Amino acid sequence: MSTIKIIEKRRVGVKEAPARFHAAGRRAMGKIIELARQIAIEKAPGLTGRLKGGRGGMGGINSRVEDRGKKIYGILGATARDPRTGHDYAPDVHEGTGLYGPKKKRIFPKKKKVMCWPKVPWTPWPKDKVGWKMARKKFQFAKSTKGQKPQPFLKWGIEAAQQRSKEFFDREIKNIKAD
């Protein structure tokens, strides 16, 4: 099941325009939001590939156009689930965590004295004591952490695509005049 957790919206008002103008606006918005999606995919961090949509179709960055009467919405979203925990970490990457996130507080462990995470992604946990001693070099330990700085890749994609939006709308309007 895929969900969209992060949503960046931009709307373009179309007031009492003929149906052909409205359809042209919808086509232009589709091209703008697709460009924004491509830019967001380029800008998104890609350690495992899940956020970019490279791992077997799990999550990724997606876009759609919604037509609500006189307004056309371009919606860009992202989802990336950790297969071990099921946690969607796309909002954490986009908005930041800890001191850099919405709570503005350091991150401390909830159940143990120390937090542990692999230095290299997807290092398997050792099952025996000898393997654990060897694995210490592969893991990082801390009593607290500052968190992760935000990487608003969706916002970057939309801002970059907005700079070219007039070009897309002008092209679609010229196509109407040619009909």
Secondary structure, 3 states (H helix, E strand, C coil): CCCCCEEEEEEEECCCCCHHHHHHHHHHHHHHHHHHHHHHHHHCCCCCCCCCCCCCCCCEEEEEEEEECCEEEEEEEEECECCCCCCECHHHHHHCCHHHCCCCCCECCCCCCCEEEECCCCCCCCCCHHHHHHHHHHEEEECCECCCCCCCHHHHHHHHHHCCHHHHHHHHHHHHHHC
